[in-house]
Amino acid sequence: MCVVTEGSDPGHGRVMRAIRARRNVRAFSEESIDPSVLKEIVDAARHAPSSMNDQRWAFVVVTDPARLSAISKMGTWADHVGRAGAAVALIVPDAEDPSERESIAFDLGQAAQNLMLAAWEKGLGSCHATIEDGAAIRDLLGLPAGWTCDLVISLGYPADRSILSASPRTDGRKPLDEVLRLERW
Ligand SMILES: Cc1cc2nc3c(=O)[nH]c(=O)nc-3n(C[C@H](O)[C@H](O)[C@H](O)COP(=O)(O)O)c2cc1C
């Protein structure tokens, strides 16, 4: 199902409409997600650009309700994972060097955005969950030494599907004038 061809902003193209309409969804229906859809969404993530094209990432798809429930307890604001149809754990290699850590995090953010926009196009809502118990998720997902998971993205068909094609929240982002400077600060 594609939800981004329609929109309330006729002046915008499909990509711009998806960027503006996508929002974090934390209430999901019971409908299960086809494995092929999950695969396509992860495929979108791996197409993200990365520094030197290093692609320092891996993705673990979780659909087992008991695992999702366990993950939902690993972060203060991770409860939505327990209500999701699936979750994608974003895995990165450990890095000692702060600039390397920053570079990996930047790349991962782009992969996450690809993943969430692809989910949106498929009619799925998504939400980040910051993982605070690194040891617990490493154990649950069987991560090899040297790999870490700090973020999980929950996925599911929204309980209220109208959210997929609603107008962007007017108060949702800082005004353009506040963040845009021309030529110099
Ligand atoms: C790095 C990062 C971590 C986040 N962690 C959580 C989280 O633990 N739980 C949660 O519910 N939302 C989390 N979010 C989602 C933000 O709260 C959300 O993107 C923001 O409120 C904007 O929401 P909107 O896109 O629906 O307007 C996180 C977002 C980012 C980028």
The ligand as an SDF file (V2000), in Angstrom:
LIG
                    3D

 31 33  0  0  0  0  0  0  0  0999 V2000
   17.8420    9.4470   18.2890 C   0  0  0  0  0  0  0  0  0  0  0  0
   16.3630    9.3980   18.6060 C   0  0  0  0  0  0  0  0  0  0  0  0
   15.9350    8.7050   19.7190 C   0  0  0  0  0  0  0  0  0  0  0  0
   14.5660    8.6250   20.0240 C   0  0  0  0  0  0  0  0  0  0  0  0
   14.1530    7.8700   21.0940 N   0  0  0  0  0  0  0  0  0  0  0  0
   12.8270    7.7070   21.3160 C   0  0  0  0  0  0  0  0  0  0  0  0
   12.3680    6.8500   22.3570 C   0  0  0  0  0  0  0  0  0  0  0  0
   13.1450    6.2250   23.0960 O   0  0  0  0  0  0  0  0  0  0  0  0
   11.0390    6.6940   22.5150 N   0  0  0  0  0  0  0  0  0  0  0  0
   10.1260    7.3650   21.7420 C   0  0  0  0  0  0  0  0  0  0  0  0
    8.9330    7.1710   21.9500 O   0  0  0  0  0  0  0  0  0  0  0  0
   10.5270    8.2050   20.7440 N   0  0  0  0  0  0  0  0  0  0  0  0
   11.8490    8.3950   20.5180 C   0  0  0  0  0  0  0  0  0  0  0  0
   12.2750    9.2180   19.4900 N   0  0  0  0  0  0  0  0  0  0  0  0
   11.2670    9.8800   18.6430 C   0  0  0  0  0  0  0  0  0  0  0  0
   11.1880   11.3970   18.8550 C   0  0  0  0  0  0  0  0  0  0  0  0
   10.5850   11.6640   20.0850 O   0  0  0  0  0  0  0  0  0  0  0  0
   10.3840   11.9590   17.6690 C   0  0  0  0  0  0  0  0  0  0  0  0
   11.1410   11.8000   16.5000 O   0  0  0  0  0  0  0  0  0  0  0  0
   10.0460   13.4310   17.8270 C   0  0  0  0  0  0  0  0  0  0  0  0
    9.2490   13.6310   18.9550 O   0  0  0  0  0  0  0  0  0  0  0  0
    9.3010   13.9520   16.5970 C   0  0  0  0  0  0  0  0  0  0  0  0
    8.1100   13.2470   16.4110 O   0  0  0  0  0  0  0  0  0  0  0  0
    7.2530   13.3950   15.0880 P   0  0  0  0  0  0  0  0  0  0  0  0
    8.1450   13.0110   13.9450 O   0  0  0  0  0  0  0  0  0  0  0  0
    6.0870   12.4670   15.2670 O   0  0  0  0  0  0  0  0  0  0  0  0
    6.8260   14.8280   14.9820 O   0  0  0  0  0  0  0  0  0  0  0  0
   13.6300    9.3070   19.1990 C   0  0  0  0  0  0  0  0  0  0  0  0
   14.0720   10.0110   18.0630 C   0  0  0  0  0  0  0  0  0  0  0  0
   15.4180   10.0530   17.7660 C   0  0  0  0  0  0  0  0  0  0  0  0
   15.8670   10.7800   16.5200 C   0  0  0  0  0  0  0  0  0  0  0  0
  1  2  1  0
  2  3  1  0
  2 30  2  0
  3  4  2  0
  4  5  1  0
  4 28  1  0
  5  6  2  0
  6  7  1  0
  6 13  1  0
  7  8  2  0
  7  9  1  0
  9 10  1  0
 10 11  2  0
 10 12  1  0
 12 13  2  0
 13 14  1  0
 14 15  1  0
 14 28  1  0
 15 16  1  0
 16 17  1  0
 16 18  1  0
 18 19  1  0
 18 20  1  0
 20 21  1  0
 20 22  1  0
 22 23  1  0
 23 24  1  0
 24 25  2  0
 24 26  1  0
 24 27  1  0
 28 29  2  0
 29 30  1  0
 30 31  1  0
M  END
$$$$
